[in-house]
Amino acid sequence: MAQAVVGDDVYGEDPTVTALEELAARMVGKEAALFVASGTMGNLVSMLAQANRGDEAIVGQDAHIYCWEAGGLASLGGIIPHPLPTDAQGRLDPAQVAAAVRGDDPHWPRSRLILVENSYGAKNGFPLPPDYFAAIGAVAREHGLKVHLDGARLFNAAVALNVAAAELTRDVDSLSFCLSKGLCAPVGSLVCGTAAFIHEARRMRKSVGGGMRQAGVLAAAGLVALREMVARLADDHAHARRLAHGLAEIPGIVVDAAAIQTNIVFFELAEAVPLTAAEVVSRLRAANIWLGGDGPRHFRAVTHYWIGANEVEQLLASLRHILEDS
């Protein structure tokens, strides 16, 4: 990062940003890419570039875009979410998606977008396969809609499924993916799609305050992320599976170890445990272990480059001690 060659990216003159965008586009099989500050910004500019105020987006009722991005699609874009249920893996039913597409009636908003996600964060980071996106893409093409993929952990899904990332993005019109999280960069995401789409997304990025100047300092870390950090995601997945199986052996912990395919592990306290998640989190903090509480009795743990085998065993030992003392 300190050695990055930089320019003014608002004018398209930062060579390191350009190199990152070109590499990202090639890796996901799209024409062009755009560097943005975050995954939330990436999803927002993608939606703004493909839908107008009063249009509608079909989305999973537990999707990150719908639940965890401050309602930006509606509050900033005027885009109306049409939430549908997802299955145990995070998949929309293509038949339900097709049925949700609005007809040409002035009483209704116009259906414009289908929003999908991979890996699916709310369902233990489950990696969704190419045939699912092919089915959703077929519905979209039949009805003249665009498909946007929130691929925050796209490369986790690709590694877990042992396929190229481009196999998972072939049937979507646009996508975003994070350079942070498992890929370890400190900041940044990429938006990818056709050259025409990226031209419009660049305008939307500027409108939401995402135009950065010498952004090559950040893009340099992104190049390391894509060149050196993708293959090692398998290590994170192995550590997450070890964590899940270790949790299953602790009395008082409820976890579906078989559901863990990538690097996210959800688990909870059994009803008989006289502690809340907040109390467990507080006791872990005293041991310098930072675990995310995900509700009154639920937890969310994520493995990554700095959380390896030793840290997993430390968490398991600490949790076992805390529950034995309860």
C-alpha positions, 0 to 999 in steps of 0.5 A: 500500500505504501508503494502504490502508484496513485493518481486521481480515480475520480478522473479515472487516472489511478493506475492501481485502481484500474489494475484492480478493476480489470483483474476483478472483471476478469475473475468474475467473467464480466466486461468491467468493474468499479472500486467502491468503499464497501459492499453496502455501497456496491449494492446500492449503486448497482440498484440505483444504476438499474432501477428508478424510483417507484420500481420494485426489487424482488428479494429474499426476506432474510437477505443482507440487502433487505435486512442489514443495509439500512433500507438504502434501496428504499430510502435513497433509491425509492426502490420498493422491496418485494420480500419472498421466503427463502429455503434452508440454504437461502434460495428463492423459489424460481416459481414464486419469483416468477409469480411475484413479477408485476403485470402492467397495471398502473396500480402496481410498481414496475418489477425491475430487479431480482436480488440474490446473494452468495454465500447466503449469510443468514443461512450459515454462509451457505454456498449456492451453486450455478444451477440456482442462478441459472434458474433465477436468470431464466425467470429474469430474462423471461420477464425483462428483469435484471439480476443483481448478486450480493456476492460479499463472500462470492469467493468463499462460495466458489472455493467451497463449491470448487468452481471458478467464481465466473461459474457463479456469476454467469447468469447475473447482470451485476454483482458486488463482492468484498475485498475485506472479510475473508480476502483480508483487505482493510477496506473496499468492494468491487461492482462488476457487470457490462461496460454500460452498466459500470458507466452508469454505476460510476455516476451513482457512486459519485452521487452517494459520495463514493468518488475517492481520489488517490484510492490506489493506496486502498486498491493495492491491498485489493490486488493482494487480496485477489492474487494471494488470498482466494485459495487460502479461504479453504483454511477458513472453512476447515476452521469453521467446521472444526469450530462447529463440531467442537461446539456440538460436543459442549453441553448447553450448545446447540449447533447444526454442524452439518450445515457449515460449508464456508466460514460462518457458524451460527449457534445458540444456548440450550434452554436449560442454560441460565445465561444470556448471550450477552453474559457469555459475550461479556465473560469471553471479553474478559479473556480477550475473545470477541464473539458476536451475540446474535440475539438473546441466546444466539451467536455468530462466529466467523473464521478468517485469516487471523482466526485459525486453529489455535483461536478456535480451540481457545474459544471452545475451551473458554465456552466449555469453562463458562458453561460448566460454571453456570 
